[in-house]
C-alpha cells in the first residue's frame, strides 16, 4: 500500500533520524515529505519532497498536509526552564492546530513525540496512563495537554499514536539531560539524587527513528495507541555518570541527596536566577527527569515489532564526542526562535 508521509521538524533530532530510517527501508511506494524551515539543514541523503515554512503560519499548515495520509509530528520547541509563553506559542498552539488540520484533511494516522517523564514517577510504566502536570515545568504541561487532546480526538477515521520516548542521545544531539549535566558536573556541586539509583531510559536517535517509522506503518492500530520507547537496556544514573567520568574525565558527584532535598535546592536556584546572569545550576525540571519511570518496550515490541539495537553506552559516547567537537559553550535550556514572517517559507528559514 502506498503512503504519503509528512515529517514535521525534519531537520531536528527526532525528525532527521526518522528521515534516515525511511531512507534505509527504501519503500518505493512511500512518498516522503520533509516539513522544515530550511531545506539546507536536511540530512544530505534525503531526496524526497521538501515543504518549507513555519507551522505557526496557517497557510503553510494547509500546504504541508495536502495529500498526506500519515503525519509524524517531530517538530518541537523545548524549554527546561520557564518560558511558559514561548512554549505555548512555539509548541502547544501549533501542535493543537496541526491536529485539527490533520482531521480536516482526513489524515489516516497522526504520530506524536512525547516523553516517558510525562507520567513519572507514579505511572510511567503504563504508556496509556494520563500525564501528571507539574506547575514548575510549563513545557511538560503542554506536552501532556497535547497527549490529552489526541486521546479526545481519536476516532476510527484517524488513529492517534503517542510515543513516549526516553532521554535523547546520539548524533545531532539536542537539548536534554546530557548537554545540561556535563558542564554542571565540572562545578563539583552536583550531587547524586537518591544515590543515582533511578533509571535513565536513554534512547539513541536511530532507535527513535525505527520506532516512529514502525508506528507510522503498522497495519492495524486502535484509534488511540500509546507506547513507551526506550533503548535495549535502561541503566541507572550512577552507571551513566560513572561511564562518562571514566571515558571523558568528568568528575562524578561526591555526595547524595534525596529527591525532596534536590527539589528544594532546585527551587532555591530558580528563585536566585533573577540575581545571577547565568542559568540556574539545577532546576526542578532537571530533577524531575531523574525520577524513576520503570519503562520498558514490551507493548511496542508486541504491537509495533520495535526492537531497539543501540546500547546506551554507544549513544552516550557518540553524543559526547560530537559535543566536544561542535559545542563551544554551555547549551541553554531553550532554543531561541526568530519571529514569524507572513512569508516565512521564503524570507525567514530557520
C-alpha positions in Angstrom: 0.0 0.0 0.0 1.3 3.4 -0.9 1.6 6.2 1.7 2.3 9.9 1.7 4.2 10.6 4.9 4.9 14.1 6.3 7.6 14.5 8.9 7.5 17.8 10.7 10.6 19.2 12.3 12.6 17.2 9.7 15.8 19.0 10.4 15.7 18.4 14.2 17.0 15.5 16.3 13.9 13.3 16.0 12.8 14.3 12.5 16.2 13.8 10.9 16.5 10.3 12.4 13.0 9.4 11.1 14.2 10.5 7.6 17.3 8.3 7.9 15.1 5.3 8.8 12.8 5.9 5.9 15.7 6.2 3.6 17.2 3.0 4.8 14.0 0.9 4.5 13.6 2.4 1.0 10.0 1.5 0.2 9.3 2.7 -3.3 5.6 3.1 -2.5 6.3 5.7 0.1 6.1 9.4 -0.7 8.2 11.2 1.9 7.6 14.9 2.6 10.1 16.7 4.8 8.5 19.8 6.5 11.1 22.2 7.8 12.1 25.9 7.9 15.3 25.5 6.0 16.0 22.7 3.5 19.7 23.3 3.7 19.7 21.7 7.1 18.2 18.4 6.0 20.3 15.3 6.0 22.3 15.1 2.7 20.9 11.7 1.7 17.3 12.8 1.7 15.9 13.0 -1.8 12.2 13.3 -1.2 9.8 16.3 -1.4 10.5 19.3 0.8 7.9 21.7 2.0 9.5 24.8 3.6 7.7 27.0 6.1 6.7 27.7 9.6 4.0 25.7 11.4 2.8 29.0 13.0 1.6 30.1 9.6 -1.9 28.7 9.0 -1.4 28.8 5.2 1.7 26.7 5.5 0.0 24.2 7.6 -2.6 23.6 4.9 0.2 23.3 2.3 2.2 20.8 4.4 -0.7 18.5 4.9 -2.1 18.5 1.4 -2.3 14.9 0.1 -0.8 13.3 3.2 -2.3 10.3 4.9 0.3 9.9 7.7 1.9 12.7 9.8 4.9 12.2 12.0 4.9 15.2 14.3 8.6 15.5 15.3 8.6 19.3 15.4 9.0 20.7 18.9 10.3 23.7 20.8 11.6 22.7 24.2 12.4 24.6 27.4 13.8 23.0 30.5 13.3 26.2 32.5 10.4 28.7 32.5 9.4 30.2 29.1 5.7 29.5 29.6 4.6 32.0 26.9 7.2 30.8 24.3 6.3 27.1 24.8 2.7 27.9 24.2 3.3 30.0 21.1 6.0 27.9 19.6 4.9 24.4 20.5 1.5 23.9 22.1 -0.6 26.1 19.8 0.9 24.9 16.5 0.7 21.3 17.6 -3.0 21.5 18.5 -3.8 23.4 15.3 -1.9 20.7 13.3 -4.1 18.0 14.9 -7.2 20.0 13.9 -5.9 20.5 10.4 -5.0 16.8 10.1 -8.6 16.0 10.9 -9.8 18.4 8.3 -7.5 16.9 5.7 -8.7 13.4 6.7 -5.2 12.2 7.6 -5.3 8.5 8.5 -2.7 8.4 11.2 -1.0 11.1 13.4 2.2 10.2 15.4 3.3 12.4 18.2 6.6 12.6 20.1 6.3 12.8 23.9 8.4 11.8 26.9 8.5 8.9 29.3 8.6 11.6 32.1 5.1 12.7 31.3 3.6 10.4 33.9 6.6 9.8 36.2 7.2 8.8 38.9 3.9 7.2 39.6 2.6 5.8 36.4 5.1 5.9 33.6 5.3 2.1 33.2 1.8 2.3 31.7 2.1 4.3 28.4 -1.7 4.9 28.5 -1.7 6.5 31.9 -2.5 10.2 32.0 0.4 12.6 32.3 1.0 14.3 35.6 1.2 18.1 35.2 4.0 19.8 37.1 3.4 23.5 37.9 7.1 24.2 37.8 7.6 23.0 34.2 5.2 24.7 31.8 6.6 22.9 28.7 5.9 19.4 30.2 2.3 20.6 31.0 2.0 21.5 27.3 3.3 18.0 26.3 0.6 16.5 28.5 -2.1 18.8 27.0 -1.3 17.6 23.5 -1.4 13.9 24.7 -4.9 14.5 26.2 -6.1 16.3 23.1 -5.0 13.4 20.9 -6.9 11.0 23.0 -10.0 13.2 23.0 -10.0 13.4 19.2 -9.0 9.9 18.2 -11.6 8.0 16.2 -11.9 5.3 13.6 -11.2 7.7 10.7 -7.9 8.9 12.1 -5.8 7.0 14.6 -3.6 8.8 17.1 -0.3 7.3 18.2 1.6 8.8 21.1 5.2 7.7 21.6 6.7 8.5 25.0 10.4 8.4 24.3 13.3 8.1 26.7 16.2 10.5 27.1 17.6 11.5 23.7 21.2 10.6 22.9 23.3 10.1 19.8 24.4 12.2 16.9 22.9 15.6 16.1 22.2 15.8 19.9 19.5 18.2 21.1 18.5 19.8 24.3 18.4 17.3 27.1 19.9 15.8 30.2 23.4 15.2 29.0 24.1 18.7 27.5 22.7 20.2 30.7 24.6 17.7 33.0 28.1 17.8 31.7 29.1 21.5 32.4 27.4 21.3 35.8 29.4 18.2 36.8 32.6 20.3 36.3 31.5 22.6 39.1 31.7 19.7 41.6 28.4 21.0 43.1 26.0 18.5 41.5 25.1 15.6 43.9 23.7 12.2 43.2 20.0 12.3 43.6 18.7 9.3 45.5 22.1 7.7 45.3 22.0 7.8 41.5 19.9 4.6 41.6 16.9 5.7 39.5 16.8 4.5 35.9 17.8 6.8 33.0 15.9 5.4 29.9 18.3 6.6 27.2 17.3 6.1 23.6 19.6 6.6 20.6 18.2 8.6 17.7 18.5 5.6 15.4 16.2 3.5 17.6 13.9 6.5 17.8 13.7 6.7 14.1 12.9 3.0 13.9 10.1 3.4 16.5 8.4 6.3 14.7 8.5 4.6 11.3 7.1 1.4 12.7 4.3 3.4 14.4 3.6 5.1 11.1 3.4 1.9 9.0 1.9 -0.6 11.5 -1.0 -2.1 9.6 -3.6 -2.1 12.4 -3.8 0.0 15.5 -6.6 1.2 17.7 -8.0 4.7 17.4 -5.6 5.8 20.2 -2.4 3.9 20.9 0.4 4.9 23.3 3.8 3.3 23.7 6.9 3.8 25.8 10.0 3.7 23.6 13.4 3.3 25.3 16.7 1.6 24.5 17.5 -2.1 24.8 18.8 -1.6 28.4 17.9 1.0 31.0 20.9 2.0 33.1 20.7 3.9 36.3 22.1 7.4 36.7 25.1 6.2 38.6 26.1 3.9 35.8 25.8 6.6 33.2 27.8 9.2 35.1 30.5 6.7 36.1 30.8 5.8 32.4 31.1 9.4 31.4 33.6 10.1 34.2 35.8 7.1 33.2 35.8 7.8 29.4 35.6 11.6 29.2 37.3 12.7 32.5 34.3 14.5 34.0 34.1 14.5 37.9 31.4 12.3 39.4 29.3 13.7 42.3 30.8 13.5 45.7 27.7 13.1 47.8 24.0 12.2 47.6 20.7 13.9 48.5 17.1 12.6 48.5 14.6 13.8 45.9 12.8 16.2 48.3 16.1 17.9 49.1 17.0 18.1 45.4 13.7 19.7 44.6 14.1 22.2 47.5 17.6 23.2 46.3 16.4 23.5 42.7 13.6 25.7 43.9 16.1 28.0 45.6 18.3 28.1 42.5 15.3 29.1 40.4 14.5 32.0 42.8 18.1 33.2 42.8 18.0 33.3 39.0 16.9 36.9 39.0 20.1 37.9 40.7 22.7 36.0 38.7 23.4 36.5 34.9 23.6 32.7 34.2 21.1 30.0 34.2 20.4 28.0 37.4 22.8 25.3 38.4 19.8 23.0 38.6 16.0 23.3 38.1 13.1 21.3 39.3 12.5 20.1 35.8 16.0 18.5 35.7 15.3 16.8 39.0 12.0 15.6 37.6 13.8 14.0 34.6 15.8 11.9 37.2 12.6 10.4 38.7 12.1 6.6 38.2 9.9 5.8 35.2 10.1 1.9 35.2 9.5 1.9 31.5 10.1 -0.9 29.0 9.4 -1.7 25.4 7.2 -4.7 25.8 4.0 -3.2 24.3 5.9 -1.6 21.5 7.6 -4.9 20.7 4.3 -6.7 20.7 2.2 -4.2 18.6 4.9 -2.5 16.5 7.6 -5.0 16.3 10.0 -2.5 17.8 13.3 -4.0 18.9 16.0 -1.4 19.9 19.5 -2.1 18.8 21.8 0.7 20.1 23.3 0.3 23.6 23.1 3.4 25.8 27.0 3.4 26.1 27.3 3.8 22.3 24.7 6.5 22.2 26.2 8.5 25.1 29.7 8.1 23.7 28.6 9.3 20.3 26.8 12.3 21.7 29.6 13.5 24.0 32.2 13.1 21.2 30.0 15.3 19.0 29.5 17.8 21.8 33.3 18.1 22.3 33.7 18.7 18.6 30.9 21.1 17.9 29.7 22.7 21.2 31.9 25.6 22.3 29.7 27.0 25.1 27.2 25.6 27.6 23.9 24.8 25.9 20.9 26.9 27.0 17.8 25.4 28.5 15.8 26.6 25.5 16.3 27.4 21.8 15.7 31.0 20.6 13.4 31.1 17.5 13.0 34.0 15.1 9.7 35.9 14.9 7.2 34.6 12.4 7.1 36.3 9.0 4.0 36.0 6.9 6.1 34.6 4.1 8.3 32.6 6.5 8.9 29.9 3.9 10.5 32.4 1.6 12.1 35.1 3.8 13.0 33.6 7.2 14.0 30.0 7.1 15.4 28.6 10.3 
